[in-house]
Amino acid sequence: MSNKLNEAANQRLLRRGQQLEVVTLAWNVVGVVVLAFAAISARSVALAGFGLDSVIEIGASTVVLWELADVAHSRQHKAMRMIGSAFVALAVYLAVQSTVVLVVEFRPHHSSVGIVWTAVTALAMFSLAAGKAKIGTALGNPVLKAEGRVTMVDGILAAAVLLGLVLNTFVGWWWADPAAGYVILYYAIGEARGSLKH
């Protein structure tokens, strides 16, 4: 009887984890469109980098949904490597782009859309990350926990990009935009290392 109860509880947790991933996936699909518009309008490296991070988050959520559907748990190692490889690609892009922007002193425009979207995204990602961490721990699922950390990083990055946009808009610190790109780079490298170790 207790085995059946445990199995039912695990199934509920699994469904909840899948729901959190679907919400994350949908949020980031919308985010890619909003951020592409905002990045092009403002010529912002930070918004472009955050848009790429959203693409990676879409991939990570898709990988986790794929892994959670695997009853035998044979996909965990491959899923972690896929998430890590995506972060390596993001780190390379940001290192090159942020450095070029600083060297040539490319000045981004202001972006009200970017400010609003990153503020709301930070709050949403912190909430989703907390839910994934809790459910991933309860299920003993390292992929869901790792993707929860990716979502937490997404929230931190949204806050960093928001700060860069606000400083550029209200103080005129144009260099805050590529500096926010370096913040994303730092976290991308850390997440890539953590994911590729599995």
C-alpha positions in Angstrom: 0.0 0.0 0.0 2.8 2.4 0.9 4.5 1.7 -2.4 1.4 2.7 -4.3 1.1 5.9 -2.2 4.8 6.7 -2.9 4.3 6.0 -6.6 1.2 8.2 -6.7 3.1 11.0 -4.9 6.0 10.7 -7.3 3.6 10.9 -10.3 2.1 14.1 -8.9 5.5 15.6 -8.4 6.6 14.5 -11.9 3.5 16.2 -13.4 4.2 19.3 -11.4 7.8 19.4 -12.7 6.6 19.0 -16.2 4.1 21.8 -15.8 6.8 24.1 -14.5 8.9 23.3 -17.5 6.0 24.0 -19.9 5.4 27.4 -18.3 9.2 28.2 -18.5 9.2 27.1 -22.2 6.2 29.2 -23.1 7.6 32.2 -21.2 10.9 32.0 -23.0 9.2 31.5 -26.5 7.4 34.8 -25.9 10.6 36.3 -24.5 12.7 35.6 -27.6 10.2 37.6 -29.7 10.1 40.5 -27.2 13.9 40.5 -26.7 14.6 40.3 -30.4 12.5 43.4 -31.0 13.9 45.3 -28.0 17.6 44.3 -28.8 17.3 45.4 -32.4 15.5 48.7 -31.5 18.0 49.6 -28.8 21.1 48.0 -30.4 21.7 46.3 -27.1 24.3 43.6 -26.6 22.8 42.7 -23.1 19.3 42.3 -24.5 20.6 40.2 -27.5 22.6 38.1 -25.0 19.6 37.7 -22.8 17.5 36.7 -25.8 20.1 34.0 -26.6 19.9 32.9 -23.0 16.2 32.5 -23.5 16.8 30.3 -26.6 19.1 28.2 -24.4 16.4 28.1 -21.7 13.9 26.9 -24.3 16.4 24.1 -25.3 17.0 23.2 -21.6 13.3 23.0 -20.9 12.8 20.8 -23.9 15.6 18.6 -22.8 14.2 18.3 -19.3 10.7 17.4 -20.6 12.4 14.8 -22.8 14.3 13.4 -19.8 11.3 13.4 -17.5 9.4 11.3 -20.0 12.1 8.6 -19.7 10.9 6.0 -17.1 14.3 4.2 -17.1 16.3 7.5 -16.4 18.8 6.5 -19.2 18.8 10.0 -20.6 20.1 12.0 -17.6 23.8 12.1 -18.6 23.0 13.1 -22.2 20.5 15.7 -21.0 23.1 17.3 -18.7 25.7 17.4 -21.6 23.2 19.0 -23.9 22.5 21.8 -21.4 26.2 22.3 -20.8 27.0 22.6 -24.5 24.4 25.2 -25.0 25.9 27.3 -22.3 29.4 27.0 -23.9 27.9 28.5 -27.2 26.4 31.4 -25.2 29.6 32.1 -23.4 31.6 32.3 -26.7 29.1 34.7 -28.3 29.0 37.0 -25.2 32.8 37.1 -24.8 33.2 38.2 -28.4 30.2 40.5 -28.7 30.7 42.4 -25.3 34.4 42.9 -26.0 33.8 44.3 -29.5 31.2 46.7 -28.2 33.5 48.0 -25.5 36.5 48.4 -27.8 34.5 50.3 -30.5 32.4 52.2 -27.8 29.2 51.2 -29.5 26.4 53.1 -27.6 23.0 51.4 -27.2 19.7 53.3 -27.3 17.3 53.3 -24.4 14.7 50.4 -24.2 11.5 50.8 -22.2 10.3 47.5 -23.5 13.6 45.8 -22.4 13.3 47.4 -18.9 9.8 46.2 -18.3 10.3 42.7 -19.8 13.5 42.0 -17.8 11.9 43.2 -14.6 8.9 40.9 -15.0 11.1 38.0 -16.2 13.3 38.2 -13.1 10.3 37.8 -10.8 8.9 34.9 -12.9 12.2 33.0 -13.2 13.0 33.2 -9.5 9.5 31.7 -8.7 9.9 29.0 -11.3 13.4 28.2 -10.1 12.3 27.7 -6.5 9.5 25.3 -7.6 11.9 23.3 -9.8 14.5 23.0 -7.0 11.9 21.8 -4.5 10.4 19.2 -6.9 13.8 18.1 -8.3 15.0 17.5 -4.7 11.8 15.6 -3.8 12.1 13.4 -6.9 15.9 13.0 -6.6 16.2 14.2 -10.2 19.5 15.9 -11.0 18.4 17.1 -14.4 15.4 18.9 -13.0 17.5 20.4 -10.2 20.2 21.5 -12.8 17.5 23.1 -15.0 16.2 24.8 -11.9 19.7 26.4 -11.4 19.6 27.4 -15.1 16.2 29.1 -14.4 17.7 30.8 -11.3 20.6 32.0 -13.4 18.0 33.3 -15.9 16.5 35.4 -13.1 19.9 36.7 -12.0 20.7 37.6 -15.6 17.4 39.3 -16.1 18.2 41.4 -13.0 21.7 42.2 -14.3 20.4 43.2 -17.7 17.8 45.3 -16.1 20.4 47.1 -14.1 22.5 47.7 -17.2 19.5 49.1 -19.1 18.5 51.4 -16.2 22.0 52.7 -15.8 22.2 53.4 -19.5 18.8 55.1 -19.7 18.9 57.2 -16.5 22.6 57.8 -15.9 24.0 57.6 -19.4 26.5 54.8 -18.6 26.5 53.2 -22.1 29.2 50.7 -21.0 26.7 49.2 -18.5 25.1 47.3 -21.3 28.1 45.3 -22.5 29.2 45.0 -18.8 25.8 43.2 -18.2 26.9 40.9 -21.1 30.0 40.0 -19.1 27.8 39.1 -16.1 25.9 36.7 -18.3 29.2 35.3 -19.6 30.4 34.6 -16.0 27.3 32.6 -15.2 27.2 30.8 -18.5 30.7 29.5 -17.9 29.8 28.3 -14.4 26.7 26.6 -15.6 28.6 25.0 -18.5 31.2 23.6 -16.2 28.6 22.2 -13.8 26.5 20.6 -16.4 29.4 19.0 -18.4 30.8 17.4 -15.2 27.9 15.0 -15.1 
